[in-house]
Amino acid sequence: MKRLLVGLSAASLMLGGLAVAVSAKPVTLTGGNLVLRLDGKITPKALSRTKPTPITFRLSADVRAKDGGHPPAARIFDAEIDRNGALDPEGLPVCRRRQLVAQTTAGAKRSCRAALVGQGFAAAEIEFPEQPAFEARGPLLIFNGGAKGRETVLLAHVYANVPAPTAFVTPVKVTEINRGKYGLRVYAKIPVIAGGSGSMTMLQLTNRKIFTHKGKKRSYFLARCTTGHLFGRGKLSFSDGTRLLGTLSLPCTPKR
């Protein structure tokens, strides 16, 4: 069974995903001219100490420029996630990137509905030279992209007008590691939006997947609680050189 992000699918802050554990209260990270606000939770809060428990993860993220101007574009997300988070993709259908390219939201669901593990929406601010900025937003879908060796891939799909209708497909790579209390590395390159004129500003995401394999009910997202907290640390890099760093925790209740 593959370990996975409890902080995601946090996969990711981007037009495709942020992977980082968030606390019970909203968390604010600042760097340079940027402010990033994170909020989220897992349910249930009470988790077994020893047995991975099915969970639902909800995340919202908002990034703004302190001076009210157009924020730089996010480029790379790199995080490490608590070793007590888990992903169990065994028996779940796999979606391939080629099935999502150039697809609308409805088309992506038709192609890979059985592999869908999360959904929400993402928004970006677009600012072309000598034109007022405008917001573009679209549905966000997260699919199981399959596992090979120590690496599992999630595929994030967003279809939005930026300003022409465009489908963004972003792989989020989850690799098993062994670094103390951290058991996973989550890495994503955030796609260029509107030729570099677009910057991610908002993300809302709910991850949950219960399915049946060989007659048994299984969950794609799992976690256990051994210490009363689940931990994550991450780095989000932007096009202007700004980096936002955070080490955050999510409280949980251990139970037998």
Short mmCIF file of the C-alpha atoms (twelve columns), coordinates in Angstrom:
data_MODEL
# 
_entry.id   MODEL 
# 
loop_
_atom_site.group_PDB 
_atom_site.id 
_atom_site.type_symbol 
_atom_site.label_atom_id 
_atom_site.label_alt_id 
_atom_site.label_comp_id 
_atom_site.label_asym_id 
_atom_site.label_seq_id 
_atom_site.Cartn_x 
_atom_site.Cartn_y 
_atom_site.Cartn_z 
_atom_site.pdbx_PDB_model_num 
ATOM 1   C CA . MET A 1   0.000   0.000  0.000   1 
ATOM 2   C CA . LYS A 2   1.325   3.372  -1.007  1 
ATOM 3   C CA . ARG A 3   1.676   6.103  1.574   1 
ATOM 4   C CA . LEU A 4   0.061   9.383  0.609   1 
ATOM 5   C CA . LEU A 5   -0.600  12.950 1.321   1 
ATOM 6   C CA . VAL A 6   -2.837  13.687 4.166   1 
ATOM 7   C CA . GLY A 7   -2.349  17.295 3.391   1 
ATOM 8   C CA . LEU A 8   -3.643  17.235 0.034   1 
ATOM 9   C CA . SER A 9   -4.118  16.038 -2.553  1 
ATOM 10  C CA . ALA A 10  -3.022  18.929 -1.432  1 
ATOM 11  C CA . ALA A 11  -1.722  17.647 -4.153  1 
ATOM 12  C CA . SER A 12  -1.166  20.992 -4.706  1 
ATOM 13  C CA . LEU A 13  -1.367  24.726 -4.830  1 
ATOM 14  C CA . MET A 14  -1.874  25.397 -8.468  1 
ATOM 15  C CA . LEU A 15  -4.335  25.076 -11.269 1 
ATOM 16  C CA . GLY A 16  -3.995  21.484 -10.443 1 
ATOM 17  C CA . GLY A 17  -3.078  20.846 -6.845  1 
ATOM 18  C CA . LEU A 18  -1.382  21.717 -3.489  1 
ATOM 19  C CA . ALA A 19  -0.113  19.094 -1.119  1 
ATOM 20  C CA . VAL A 20  0.442   20.234 2.396   1 
ATOM 21  C CA . ALA A 21  -1.117  19.524 5.773   1 
ATOM 22  C CA . VAL A 22  -3.149  22.401 7.133   1 
ATOM 23  C CA . SER A 23  -4.100  23.193 10.711  1 
ATOM 24  C CA . ALA A 24  -7.590  23.277 12.231  1 
ATOM 25  C CA . LYS A 25  -7.560  27.073 11.829  1 
ATOM 26  C CA . PRO A 26  -6.695  28.973 8.635   1 
ATOM 27  C CA . VAL A 27  -2.949  29.407 8.119   1 
ATOM 28  C CA . THR A 28  -1.338  32.454 6.513   1 
ATOM 29  C CA . LEU A 29  2.109   32.330 4.884   1 
ATOM 30  C CA . THR A 30  3.865   35.470 3.639   1 
ATOM 31  C CA . GLY A 31  6.922   36.105 1.489   1 
ATOM 32  C CA . GLY A 32  7.957   39.139 -0.520  1 
ATOM 33  C CA . ASN A 33  4.798   40.769 -1.828  1 
ATOM 34  C CA . LEU A 34  2.711   37.596 -1.493  1 
ATOM 35  C CA . VAL A 35  0.197   36.284 1.041   1 
ATOM 36  C CA . LEU A 36  -1.022  32.670 0.919   1 
ATOM 37  C CA . ARG A 37  -4.014  31.652 3.049   1 
ATOM 38  C CA . LEU A 38  -4.747  27.941 3.587   1 
ATOM 39  C CA . ASP A 39  -7.740  26.314 5.235   1 
ATOM 40  C CA . GLY A 40  -8.811  22.702 5.366   1 
ATOM 41  C CA . LYS A 41  -9.785  19.668 7.369   1 
ATOM 42  C CA . ILE A 42  -10.073 15.913 7.269   1 
ATOM 43  C CA . THR A 43  -13.044 13.852 8.382   1 
ATOM 44  C CA . PRO A 44  -13.361 11.900 10.518  1 
ATOM 45  C CA . LYS A 45  -11.050 13.625 13.023  1 
ATOM 46  C CA . ALA A 46  -10.826 10.502 15.204  1 
ATOM 47  C CA . LEU A 47  -8.470  8.003  13.517  1 
ATOM 48  C CA . SER A 48  -7.060  4.637  14.519  1 
ATOM 49  C CA . ARG A 49  -3.568  4.623  15.998  1 
ATOM 50  C CA . THR A 50  -2.559  1.569  13.996  1 
ATOM 51  C CA . LYS A 51  -5.003  0.923  11.150  1 
ATOM 52  C CA . PRO A 52  -5.261  3.269  8.138   1 
ATOM 53  C CA . THR A 53  -8.743  4.826  8.182   1 
ATOM 54  C CA . PRO A 54  -10.722 6.111  5.165   1 
ATOM 55  C CA . ILE A 55  -10.774 9.932  5.131   1 
ATOM 56  C CA . THR A 56  -12.260 12.837 3.224   1 
ATOM 57  C CA . PHE A 57  -9.934  15.810 2.754   1 
ATOM 58  C CA . ARG A 58  -11.081 19.365 2.045   1 
ATOM 59  C CA . LEU A 59  -8.728  22.194 1.117   1 
ATOM 60  C CA . SER A 60  -9.051  25.849 0.161   1 
ATOM 61  C CA . ALA A 61  -6.165  28.124 -0.793  1 
ATOM 62  C CA . ASP A 62  -5.987  31.791 -1.758  1 
ATOM 63  C CA . VAL A 63  -2.890  33.722 -2.907  1 
ATOM 64  C CA . ARG A 64  -2.791  37.502 -3.315  1 
ATOM 65  C CA . ALA A 65  -0.295  40.342 -3.720  1 
ATOM 66  C CA . LYS A 66  0.017   42.483 -0.589  1 
ATOM 67  C CA . ASP A 67  -0.121  45.688 -2.627  1 
ATOM 68  C CA . GLY A 68  -3.263  44.602 -4.465  1 
ATOM 69  C CA . GLY A 69  -1.449  44.213 -7.780  1 
ATOM 70  C CA . HIS A 70  -1.183  41.242 -10.111 1 
ATOM 71  C CA . PRO A 71  0.612   38.379 -8.297  1 
ATOM 72  C CA . PRO A 72  3.500   36.486 -9.933  1 
ATOM 73  C CA . ALA A 73  2.760   33.025 -11.282 1 
ATOM 74  C CA . ALA A 74  3.351   29.951 -9.118  1 
ATOM 75  C CA . ARG A 75  5.850   27.632 -10.806 1 
ATOM 76  C CA . ILE A 76  6.890   24.661 -8.618  1 
ATOM 77  C CA . PHE A 77  5.389   22.967 -5.582  1 
ATOM 78  C CA . ASP A 78  7.589   20.650 -3.494  1 
ATOM 79  C CA . ALA A 79  6.441   19.154 -0.179  1 
ATOM 80  C CA . GLU A 80  7.007   16.381 2.340   1 
ATOM 81  C CA . ILE A 81  4.019   14.762 4.016   1 
ATOM 82  C CA . ASP A 82  3.476   12.808 7.249   1 
ATOM 83  C CA . ARG A 83  4.286   9.103  7.043   1 
ATOM 84  C CA . ASN A 84  0.887   8.308  8.622   1 
ATOM 85  C CA . GLY A 85  -0.991  9.417  5.520   1 
ATOM 86  C CA . ALA A 86  -1.707  6.687  2.979   1 
ATOM 87  C CA . LEU A 87  -2.943  6.080  -0.532  1 
ATOM 88  C CA . ASP A 88  -4.307  2.696  -1.590  1 
ATOM 89  C CA . PRO A 89  -4.877  2.665  -5.365  1 
ATOM 90  C CA . GLU A 90  -4.990  -1.132 -5.742  1 
ATOM 91  C CA . GLY A 91  -7.896  -2.125 -7.939  1 
ATOM 92  C CA . LEU A 92  -8.836  1.427  -8.939  1 
ATOM 93  C CA . PRO A 93  -8.910  2.179  -12.678 1 
ATOM 94  C CA . VAL A 94  -6.080  4.350  -14.017 1 
ATOM 95  C CA . CYS A 95  -6.531  7.496  -16.104 1 
ATOM 96  C CA . ARG A 96  -3.857  8.310  -18.709 1 
ATOM 97  C CA . ARG A 97  -2.807  11.852 -19.542 1 
ATOM 98  C CA . ARG A 98  -3.695  11.398 -23.206 1 
ATOM 99  C CA . GLN A 99  -7.314  10.754 -22.151 1 
ATOM 100 C CA . LEU A 100 -7.550  14.248 -20.621 1 
ATOM 101 C CA . VAL A 101 -5.653  16.437 -23.104 1 
ATOM 102 C CA . ALA A 102 -7.944  18.946 -24.871 1 
ATOM 103 C CA . GLN A 103 -10.969 17.603 -23.006 1 
ATOM 104 C CA . THR A 104 -13.713 19.710 -21.472 1 
ATOM 105 C CA . THR A 105 -14.708 18.941 -17.885 1 
ATOM 106 C CA . ALA A 106 -17.577 16.773 -19.126 1 
ATOM 107 C CA . GLY A 107 -15.263 15.027 -21.586 1 
ATOM 108 C CA . ALA A 108 -12.660 14.333 -18.897 1 
ATOM 109 C CA . LYS A 109 -15.338 12.760 -16.694 1 
ATOM 110 C CA . ARG A 110 -16.566 10.606 -19.564 1 
ATOM 111 C CA . SER A 111 -13.030 9.418  -20.291 1 
ATOM 112 C CA . CYS A 112 -11.947 8.691  -16.709 1 
ATOM 113 C CA . ARG A 113 -14.985 8.771  -14.416 1 
ATOM 114 C CA . ALA A 114 -14.008 5.562  -12.595 1 
ATOM 115 C CA . ALA A 115 -10.546 7.040  -11.767 1 
ATOM 116 C CA . LEU A 116 -11.921 10.334 -10.359 1 
ATOM 117 C CA . VAL A 117 -10.748 10.832 -6.745  1 
ATOM 118 C CA . GLY A 118 -11.350 14.554 -6.095  1 
ATOM 119 C CA . GLN A 119 -12.967 17.677 -7.472  1 
ATOM 120 C CA . GLY A 120 -13.449 21.386 -6.845  1 
ATOM 121 C CA . PHE A 121 -12.477 24.517 -8.748  1 
ATOM 122 C CA . ALA A 122 -9.433  26.681 -9.480  1 
ATOM 123 C CA . ALA A 123 -9.157  30.365 -10.379 1 
ATOM 124 C CA . ALA A 124 -6.469  32.542 -11.948 1 
ATOM 125 C CA . GLU A 125 -5.996  36.248 -12.579 1 
ATOM 126 C CA . ILE A 126 -5.069  37.139 -16.160 1 
ATOM 127 C CA . GLU A 127 -3.339  40.437 -16.924 1 
ATOM 128 C CA . PHE A 128 -2.350  41.234 -20.497 1 
ATOM 129 C CA . PRO A 129 -0.273  44.377 -21.261 1 
ATOM 130 C CA . GLU A 130 -2.323  47.576 -21.297 1 
ATOM 131 C CA . GLN A 131 -5.508  45.713 -20.359 1 
ATOM 132 C CA . PRO A 132 -7.348  45.436 -17.036 1 
ATOM 133 C CA . ALA A 133 -6.876  42.169 -15.184 1 
ATOM 134 C CA . PHE A 134 -9.730  39.659 -15.197 1 
ATOM 135 C CA . GLU A 135 -10.467 36.381 -13.410 1 
ATOM 136 C CA . ALA A 136 -10.715 33.004 -15.120 1 
ATOM 137 C CA . ARG A 137 -11.971 29.977 -13.233 1 
ATOM 138 C CA . GLY A 138 -12.958 26.430 -14.010 1 
ATOM 139 C CA . PRO A 139 -13.773 23.055 -12.469 1 
ATOM 140 C CA . LEU A 140 -10.839 21.112 -11.009 1 
ATOM 141 C CA . LEU A 141 -10.777 17.316 -11.291 1 
ATOM 142 C CA . ILE A 142 -8.218  14.948 -9.710  1 
ATOM 143 C CA . PHE A 143 -7.707  11.473 -11.204 1 
ATOM 144 C CA . ASN A 144 -5.714  8.401  -10.226 1 
ATOM 145 C CA . GLY A 145 -2.827  8.338  -12.701 1 
ATOM 146 C CA . GLY A 146 -1.367  4.998  -11.617 1 
ATOM 147 C CA . ALA A 147 1.615   3.742  -9.625  1 
ATOM 148 C CA . LYS A 148 5.005   2.388  -10.599 1 
ATOM 149 C CA . GLY A 149 7.595   1.342  -8.053  1 
ATOM 150 C CA . ARG A 150 7.817   3.971  -5.314  1 
ATOM 151 C CA . GLU A 151 5.973   6.649  -7.290  1 
ATOM 152 C CA . THR A 152 2.244   7.335  -7.654  1 
ATOM 153 C CA . VAL A 153 0.863   9.956  -10.037 1 
ATOM 154 C CA . LEU A 154 -2.263  12.056 -9.639  1 
ATOM 155 C CA . LEU A 155 -3.544  13.934 -12.693 1 
ATOM 156 C CA . ALA A 156 -5.130  17.353 -12.162 1 
ATOM 157 C CA . HIS A 157 -7.455  18.627 -14.905 1 
ATOM 158 C CA . VAL A 158 -8.793  22.195 -15.176 1 
ATOM 159 C CA . TYR A 159 -10.862 23.509 -18.088 1 
ATOM 160 C CA . ALA A 160 -11.220 27.299 -18.183 1 
ATOM 161 C CA . ASN A 161 -11.443 30.338 -20.479 1 
ATOM 162 C CA . VAL A 162 -8.007  32.033 -20.300 1 
ATOM 163 C CA . PRO A 163 -9.371  33.798 -22.397 1 
ATOM 164 C CA . ALA A 164 -9.880  31.014 -24.974 1 
ATOM 165 C CA . PRO A 165 -11.198 27.666 -23.677 1 
ATOM 166 C CA . THR A 166 -8.143  25.671 -22.549 1 
ATOM 167 C CA . ALA A 167 -7.603  22.341 -20.784 1 
ATOM 168 C CA . PHE A 168 -4.704  22.146 -18.300 1 
ATOM 169 C CA . VAL A 169 -3.474  18.668 -17.325 1 
ATOM 170 C CA . THR A 170 -0.864  18.571 -14.565 1 
ATOM 171 C CA . PRO A 171 0.856   15.463 -13.143 1 
ATOM 172 C CA . VAL A 172 1.391   15.537 -9.371  1 
ATOM 173 C CA . LYS A 173 4.133   13.025 -8.475  1 
ATOM 174 C CA . VAL A 174 4.015   11.349 -5.052  1 
ATOM 175 C CA . THR A 175 7.208   9.460  -4.127  1 
ATOM 176 C CA . GLU A 176 7.825   7.313  -1.060  1 
ATOM 177 C CA . ILE A 177 10.679  8.603  1.116   1 
ATOM 178 C CA . ASN A 178 12.047  7.900  4.588   1 
ATOM 179 C CA . ARG A 179 12.870  11.182 6.334   1 
ATOM 180 C CA . GLY A 180 11.911  10.885 9.979   1 
ATOM 181 C CA . LYS A 181 8.228   11.716 10.434  1 
ATOM 182 C CA . TYR A 182 7.838   12.372 6.700   1 
ATOM 183 C CA . GLY A 183 7.039   9.487  4.379   1 
ATOM 184 C CA . LEU A 184 6.198   11.136 1.056   1 
ATOM 185 C CA . ARG A 185 7.514   13.760 -1.304  1 
ATOM 186 C CA . VAL A 186 4.916   15.529 -3.455  1 
ATOM 187 C CA . TYR A 187 6.168   17.438 -6.505  1 
ATOM 188 C CA . ALA A 188 4.386   19.353 -9.272  1 
ATOM 189 C CA . LYS A 189 5.349   21.790 -12.000 1 
ATOM 190 C CA . ILE A 190 2.519   24.286 -12.292 1 
ATOM 191 C CA . PRO A 191 1.445   24.943 -15.896 1 
ATOM 192 C CA . VAL A 192 2.004   28.271 -17.629 1 
ATOM 193 C CA . ILE A 193 -1.301  30.138 -17.901 1 
ATOM 194 C CA . ALA A 194 -2.173  32.406 -20.831 1 
ATOM 195 C CA . GLY A 195 1.401   32.469 -22.108 1 
ATOM 196 C CA . GLY A 196 2.714   33.611 -18.724 1 
ATOM 197 C CA . SER A 197 0.125   36.375 -18.208 1 
ATOM 198 C CA . GLY A 198 -1.942  34.292 -15.766 1 
ATOM 199 C CA . SER A 199 -1.368  33.608 -12.065 1 
ATOM 200 C CA . MET A 200 -3.174  31.126 -9.837  1 
ATOM 201 C CA . THR A 201 -5.209  32.901 -7.152  1 
ATOM 202 C CA . MET A 202 -7.643  30.400 -5.668  1 
ATOM 203 C CA . LEU A 203 -8.218  26.673 -5.169  1 
ATOM 204 C CA . GLN A 204 -10.988 24.644 -3.519  1 
ATOM 205 C CA . LEU A 205 -10.799 20.872 -3.477  1 
ATOM 206 C CA . THR A 206 -12.473 17.849 -1.865  1 
ATOM 207 C CA . ASN A 207 -10.788 14.445 -2.109  1 
ATOM 208 C CA . ARG A 208 -12.689 11.231 -1.421  1 
ATOM 209 C CA . LYS A 209 -12.903 7.876  -3.177  1 
ATOM 210 C CA . ILE A 210 -14.601 4.722  -1.885  1 
ATOM 211 C CA . PHE A 211 -14.659 1.806  -4.302  1 
ATOM 212 C CA . THR A 212 -15.025 -1.958 -4.404  1 
ATOM 213 C CA . HIS A 213 -12.242 -4.350 -5.411  1 
ATOM 214 C CA . LYS A 214 -12.528 -8.133 -5.284  1 
ATOM 215 C CA . GLY A 215 -15.767 -7.837 -3.357  1 
ATOM 216 C CA . LYS A 216 -14.280 -5.630 -0.624  1 
ATOM 217 C CA . LYS A 217 -14.886 -1.941 -0.003  1 
ATOM 218 C CA . ARG A 218 -11.703 0.109  -0.192  1 
ATOM 219 C CA . SER A 219 -10.672 3.759  0.210   1 
ATOM 220 C CA . TYR A 220 -8.161  5.631  -1.949  1 
ATOM 221 C CA . PHE A 221 -7.315  8.135  0.828   1 
ATOM 222 C CA . LEU A 222 -6.301  6.823  4.250   1 
ATOM 223 C CA . ALA A 223 -4.675  8.067  7.447   1 
ATOM 224 C CA . ARG A 224 -3.876  6.985  10.981  1 
ATOM 225 C CA . CYS A 225 -3.219  9.118  14.062  1 
ATOM 226 C CA . THR A 226 -0.330  8.098  16.334  1 
ATOM 227 C CA . THR A 227 0.689   11.377 18.002  1 
ATOM 228 C CA . GLY A 228 -2.388  13.638 17.848  1 
ATOM 229 C CA . HIS A 229 -1.070  15.555 14.833  1 
ATOM 230 C CA . LEU A 230 -0.308  14.969 11.162  1 
ATOM 231 C CA . PHE A 231 2.545   17.021 9.767   1 
ATOM 232 C CA . GLY A 232 3.611   18.526 6.454   1 
ATOM 233 C CA . ARG A 233 6.179   20.976 5.145   1 
ATOM 234 C CA . GLY A 234 6.343   22.522 1.729   1 
ATOM 235 C CA . LYS A 235 7.782   25.117 -0.629  1 
ATOM 236 C CA . LEU A 236 5.961   27.029 -3.356  1 
ATOM 237 C CA . SER A 237 8.183   28.874 -5.855  1 
ATOM 238 C CA . PHE A 238 7.016   31.795 -8.018  1 
ATOM 239 C CA . SER A 239 8.126   33.317 -11.317 1 
ATOM 240 C CA . ASP A 240 9.633   36.407 -9.619  1 
ATOM 241 C CA . GLY A 241 11.890  34.305 -7.375  1 
ATOM 242 C CA . THR A 242 9.653   34.465 -4.290  1 
ATOM 243 C CA . ARG A 243 9.400   31.260 -2.265  1 
ATOM 244 C CA . LEU A 244 6.745   30.547 0.353   1 
ATOM 245 C CA . LEU A 245 7.847   28.024 2.986   1 
ATOM 246 C CA . GLY A 246 5.695   26.379 5.630   1 
ATOM 247 C CA . THR A 247 5.764   23.642 8.267   1 
ATOM 248 C CA . LEU A 248 2.193   22.969 9.350   1 
ATOM 249 C CA . SER A 249 0.212   20.476 11.418  1 
ATOM 250 C CA . LEU A 250 -3.271  19.007 11.351  1 
ATOM 251 C CA . PRO A 251 -4.706  17.877 14.723  1 
ATOM 252 C CA . CYS A 252 -6.301  14.438 14.943  1 
ATOM 253 C CA . THR A 253 -7.675  12.234 17.744  1 
ATOM 254 C CA . PRO A 254 -5.997  8.841  18.251  1 
ATOM 255 C CA . LYS A 255 -8.319  5.944  18.935  1 
ATOM 256 C CA . ARG A 256 -7.988  2.178  19.100  1 
# 
